[in-house]
Amino acid sequence: MDITRDISSVTVVVEDLDRALAFYRDVLGCEVRTDTEPFPGVRMVEVAPPGSAVGVALLTREGGLPLGVRYWIDDADLAHRELREAGVHLHEEVLRLEGMPPMFTFDDSEGNTVILLERDQASAAVTDVVACLPVSDLDRAAEFYRAVLGREPDARPMPGLAEWHDRSGSLQVTLDERRAGGGLVTITVTDLRRTAADLAAAGVELEVREGTAVAGFASVEDPDGNLLTLVQAAG
């Protein structure tokens, strides 16, 4: 049986929602993704670290909302039927509430509440964006991007491929001699002049220029001729 797709959020039970929200937002630096009343007088707050796909639902026991792990699924009606046929005791039929995705709940084998939510397929079509640059010599390219990105590749999932991951996206460098040098990518950095100084120390020279919509930008070609533009956002 193949039902769940991703974790939507996990529950943290709190006594005071405003106090908990201030802690997660102001102390831990989480973003506030939801602060709503699904029912009159019942408040639900969801926070998450910047860039995280999984949220933290801050809920009180008195609110009456299910306390557990929330999973995304493709089809609530189908999942409900398959679980019922498998002998799972479901708490209710599929709920359809205004402003909320179709959902239902049940207890797992240990008594923990599971909440399944149907994901809007229109918004689920794209889950990640990866920039891929073709190169003719992977070891030479990896050395260059190690200088640009400041670290070794985060993964080498297969021969001829190196990956660097960040919370905002991923960069792949792949061995493809025929296409090498035809790539373009823009990378946003927090301190462009410091990045330029680090690259200069590694033998990569950049000319930092001021922009109108950005604080600064600089372009450089990798050893194969792929063009990288480094940008520092304004503000």
Backbone torsions as a table, in degrees:
resi	resn	phi	psi	omega
1	MET	NA	126.1	-176.1
2	ASP	-120.0	99.2	-171.8
3	ILE	-116.8	-56.1	-173.7
4	THR	-79.4	150.4	-179.7
5	ARG	-113.6	-56.4	-178.7
6	ASP	-144.6	163.7	172.3
7	ILE	-85.5	128.5	177.0
8	SER	-84.6	-52.4	-179.3
9	SER	-161.8	160.1	173.8
10	VAL	-117.5	152.0	-175.8
11	THR	-93.2	135.7	166.8
12	VAL	-118.2	119.5	-178.7
13	VAL	-81.4	129.8	-177.1
14	VAL	-129.1	161.8	177.1
15	GLU	-94.4	-34.9	-176.7
16	ASP	-129.7	110.1	-174.8
17	LEU	-64.4	-43.2	-179.5
18	ASP	-63.6	-41.4	179.3
19	ARG	-65.8	-43.1	179.1
20	ALA	-65.3	-41.7	179.2
21	LEU	-60.7	-43.3	179.4
22	ALA	-61.9	-38.1	-179.6
23	PHE	-67.4	-50.8	-176.6
24	TYR	-67.6	-33.9	-178.9
25	ARG	-81.0	-49.4	-170.4
26	ASP	-89.5	-29.3	-178.7
27	VAL	-95.2	-48.0	-178.2
28	LEU	-88.1	-12.8	176.9
29	GLY	79.0	22.6	179.9
30	CYS	-76.1	153.4	172.7
31	GLU	-86.1	147.0	174.3
32	VAL	-90.7	114.4	-177.1
33	ARG	-99.0	-29.5	179.5
34	THR	-145.5	135.5	171.0
35	ASP	-148.1	91.3	-169.3
36	THR	-142.6	171.2	175.4
37	GLU	-118.2	95.6	177.8
38	PRO	-64.5	-26.1	174.3
39	PHE	-132.5	154.9	177.7
40	PRO	-56.4	124.2	178.1
41	GLY	81.3	-0.1	180.0
42	VAL	-113.6	117.4	-174.6
43	ARG	-105.9	139.0	176.2
44	MET	-126.3	127.0	178.7
45	VAL	-121.1	130.8	176.0
46	GLU	-125.5	131.0	178.0
47	VAL	-124.4	167.1	178.1
48	ALA	-162.2	149.3	171.2
49	PRO	-61.4	147.0	-179.7
50	PRO	-53.9	128.5	178.4
51	GLY	85.6	-8.1	-178.5
52	SER	-75.5	139.2	176.1
53	ALA	-81.9	-16.8	-177.0
54	VAL	-107.6	129.6	-180.0
55	GLY	-99.3	170.4	175.2
56	VAL	-118.4	115.7	179.6
57	ALA	-88.4	116.7	178.1
58	LEU	-92.0	113.4	-174.6
59	LEU	-135.3	149.7	172.8
60	THR	-99.1	152.9	176.8
61	ARG	-65.6	-32.6	-177.0
62	GLU	-70.1	-20.1	-177.0
63	GLY	-67.8	-24.9	177.4
64	GLY	86.2	-3.0	177.8
65	LEU	-78.4	149.2	-178.6
66	PRO	-61.7	136.5	-177.8
67	LEU	-106.3	109.1	-178.1
68	GLY	179.4	-161.5	178.1
69	VAL	-96.3	134.4	179.9
70	ARG	-103.6	128.9	-179.5
71	TYR	-116.2	143.1	171.8
72	TRP	-83.2	139.2	174.9
73	ILE	-132.7	165.7	-177.3
74	ASP	-84.1	-36.6	-172.0
75	ASP	-144.5	106.8	-176.0
76	ALA	-65.9	-41.7	-178.6
77	ASP	-64.5	-43.2	179.7
78	LEU	-65.8	-44.6	179.9
79	ALA	-63.4	-40.6	178.5
80	HIS	-59.9	-45.4	-179.0
81	ARG	-66.1	-44.3	-177.9
82	GLU	-65.8	-39.8	179.1
83	LEU	-68.8	-39.6	177.9
84	ARG	-63.3	-42.0	178.8
85	GLU	-67.3	-25.0	177.8
86	ALA	-83.4	0.7	176.7
87	GLY	91.0	10.9	178.5
88	VAL	-78.2	132.1	178.3
89	HIS	-81.5	110.0	-178.0
90	LEU	-90.9	144.8	-176.5
91	HIS	-73.0	-30.0	-175.2
92	GLU	-163.0	175.1	170.7
93	GLU	-73.0	175.2	177.9
94	VAL	-63.9	125.3	-179.4
95	LEU	-90.4	136.5	175.7
96	ARG	-126.6	99.8	-176.4
97	LEU	-108.3	148.4	-178.6
98	GLU	-59.8	128.0	177.8
99	GLY	79.3	3.8	-178.9
100	MET	-124.8	152.1	177.7
101	PRO	-73.9	156.7	173.7
102	PRO	-55.7	137.9	-174.5
103	MET	-153.9	162.9	170.0
104	PHE	-157.7	166.6	-175.3
105	THR	-132.6	161.2	174.5
106	PHE	-164.5	170.3	177.5
107	ASP	-100.1	141.9	174.4
108	ASP	-77.4	-174.1	-175.3
109	SER	-64.2	-18.4	-178.1
110	GLU	-105.6	7.5	178.2
111	GLY	89.5	6.8	177.2
112	ASN	-82.9	139.3	-179.3
113	THR	-76.7	133.9	176.1
114	VAL	-115.6	131.3	178.5
115	ILE	-116.4	124.1	178.6
116	LEU	-110.6	128.8	-178.2
117	LEU	-123.2	136.3	178.4
118	GLU	-80.7	125.0	-179.0
119	ARG	-84.5	139.1	174.7
120	ASP	-65.4	114.9	-175.2
121	GLN	-63.5	-28.2	178.8
122	ALA	-64.2	-37.1	-179.4
123	SER	-87.8	-12.0	-177.7
124	ALA	-93.4	-2.5	-174.4
125	ALA	-63.0	-39.4	-179.6
126	VAL	-112.4	122.2	-179.6
127	THR	-112.1	-17.1	179.6
128	ASP	-162.5	156.1	175.7
129	VAL	-124.9	129.3	-178.4
130	VAL	-123.2	128.5	172.8
131	ALA	-90.6	132.9	-177.2
132	CYS	-126.7	126.7	-178.8
133	LEU	-115.2	126.4	178.9
134	PRO	-83.3	137.5	-179.2
135	VAL	-135.3	161.9	-179.5
136	SER	-96.6	-19.8	-179.4
137	ASP	-138.7	105.5	-172.8
138	LEU	-67.3	-39.1	-178.9
139	ASP	-65.2	-42.7	178.0
140	ARG	-63.8	-42.6	179.3
141	ALA	-65.8	-41.5	-179.8
142	ALA	-61.4	-36.9	177.5
143	GLU	-65.4	-40.4	178.8
144	PHE	-65.0	-48.6	-176.3
145	TYR	-72.6	-23.5	172.5
146	ARG	-62.9	-38.7	177.4
147	ALA	-70.3	-41.0	-178.6
148	VAL	-67.8	-44.7	-172.9
149	LEU	-95.6	-8.6	172.5
150	GLY	80.1	14.7	179.8
151	ARG	-164.7	165.7	175.2
152	GLU	-66.5	161.3	175.5
153	PRO	-56.1	142.4	177.8
154	ASP	-74.3	-24.3	-179.1
155	ALA	-157.3	151.3	169.0
156	ARG	-129.2	79.3	-170.0
157	PRO	-67.1	-19.6	179.4
158	MET	-160.0	162.6	177.6
159	PRO	-57.7	138.1	177.7
160	GLY	82.0	14.9	-177.9
161	LEU	-144.2	131.4	174.2
162	ALA	-127.1	143.3	-175.6
163	GLU	-131.4	141.1	168.4
164	TRP	-119.7	132.5	-177.1
165	HIS	-114.6	143.2	172.5
166	ASP	-138.4	165.5	-178.1
167	ARG	-66.6	-18.7	-178.6
168	SER	-98.5	-3.5	179.9
169	GLY	159.4	-173.1	-177.7
170	SER	-135.5	151.7	175.4
171	LEU	-121.6	126.6	175.5
172	GLN	-111.6	140.8	171.2
173	VAL	-118.5	120.0	-173.2
174	THR	-123.7	143.9	179.4
175	LEU	-76.8	111.2	-179.8
176	ASP	-154.1	88.6	-173.1
177	GLU	-61.7	-34.4	-176.8
178	ARG	-67.4	-37.6	-177.2
179	ARG	-98.1	-2.2	-173.9
180	ALA	-55.4	134.6	176.7
181	GLY	92.5	-0.7	-177.4
182	GLY	-100.8	14.0	-174.5
183	GLY	-99.8	155.1	175.6
184	LEU	-134.1	138.3	176.6
185	VAL	-151.8	145.6	175.0
186	THR	-113.5	131.3	-179.4
187	ILE	-121.2	126.4	178.4
188	THR	-91.4	131.2	179.5
189	VAL	-122.6	161.1	-178.0
190	THR	-85.1	-30.8	-178.0
191	ASP	-139.9	95.8	-173.0
192	LEU	-66.1	-41.3	-177.5
193	ARG	-67.3	-36.5	175.6
194	ARG	-66.4	-41.0	177.1
195	THR	-60.9	-42.7	178.9
196	ALA	-61.9	-40.1	179.3
197	ALA	-65.9	-41.3	178.2
198	ASP	-63.3	-40.7	179.7
199	LEU	-68.7	-37.7	177.8
200	ALA	-61.2	-38.3	177.9
201	ALA	-65.2	-25.8	178.9
202	ALA	-93.6	5.0	177.0
203	GLY	91.1	12.1	179.0
204	VAL	-111.6	112.8	-175.9
205	GLU	-92.7	136.3	178.1
206	LEU	-128.0	146.4	170.6
207	GLU	-109.3	109.3	-178.4
208	VAL	-81.5	128.9	179.1
209	ARG	-121.7	150.3	177.8
210	GLU	-81.5	148.1	178.7
211	GLY	-120.1	173.0	178.0
212	THR	-90.7	-42.9	-179.4
213	ALA	-95.3	-9.5	179.1
214	VAL	-130.9	162.1	-179.2
215	ALA	-70.8	-30.8	180.0
216	GLY	-177.7	161.8	178.5
217	PHE	-153.8	159.3	177.9
218	ALA	-155.4	147.4	-179.9
219	SER	-121.2	148.2	178.7
220	VAL	-153.3	147.8	176.2
221	GLU	-99.1	141.9	174.2
222	ASP	-78.4	176.6	-175.8
223	PRO	-58.3	-20.9	179.8
224	ASP	-95.7	-8.3	-178.7
225	GLY	100.9	2.0	171.7
226	ASN	-64.2	137.2	-174.6
227	LEU	-96.9	124.0	175.3
228	LEU	-108.6	131.3	172.6
229	THR	-114.1	120.7	178.0
230	LEU	-98.6	130.6	-173.9
231	VAL	-128.9	137.9	169.2
232	GLN	-110.2	121.5	-177.3
233	ALA	-65.3	152.7	177.7
234	ALA	-71.1	153.5	175.7
235	GLY	95.6	NA	NA
